[in-house]
């Protein structure tokens, strides 16, 4: 089971009251579409058994019956939470989000509301695609995760959301870099420059793994545009913050070729220079 799904299960266990009497209704047939009055405990407990057996579709059917037959009960509230989890585990993220929204609308002040907010953000997070595609899910996940961190600071939801926020920012910064490289290859340096600067100027993106390359690309593009002073400045920033980065070694070589050698050599080249002076 993926780590995020395992974590979602642990959180659900903490949210839902576990002191349930599981009756001998495990052999009950799957609910029919036609309405049939049944004890709420039997419906819920059977759904719970199906959930433990990882029979997500069967579990959802029983929990939906609980919600349909007993809409104003405590069992209904728990059943919606269980539906969120079962839909998520079956990778039916749209239905999981719909169930989360339903819970938030019906029980906004309930102690389990943080779980619904978190799961909604997590479902969007799970649907993030590679940087070559539309990043709508990434933006939706970022908005949801920030909302969780803002609403419930100090909770396990907020802690996990903060970690995932950094991951989503890395994804979005990667998208900017992908577009920038496309423009650069297409001979549109100004358009590329704006994309690379977006990574450098956005505080959230500055902490991502794409910052060293963005600075190097700014050196490249500014030299291409004849803006040598700006290229040198970007190279100095890159060397100051990432002296051991391969991107700084590339920038150092590029600026040196243009007669604008930075004051600080890359870490590997500093060692080579010392060896030339003091052999051995």
Secondary structure, DSSP 8 states (H G I E B T S, - for coil): --HHHHHHHHHHHHHS-------S-TT-----SS-----HHHHHHHHHHHHHTT-HHHHHHHHHHHHHHSTTSHHHHHHHHHHHHHHHHTT-HHHHHHHHHHHHHH-TTSTTHHHHHHHHHHHHHHT---TTS--HHHHHHHHHHHHHHHHSTTSHHHHHHHHHHHHHHHHHHHHHHHHHHHHHHTT-HHHHHHHHHHHHH-HHHHTSTTHHHHHHHHHHHHHHTT-HHHHHHHHHHHHHH-TT-HHHHHHHHHHHHTT---SS--HHHHHHHHHHHS--
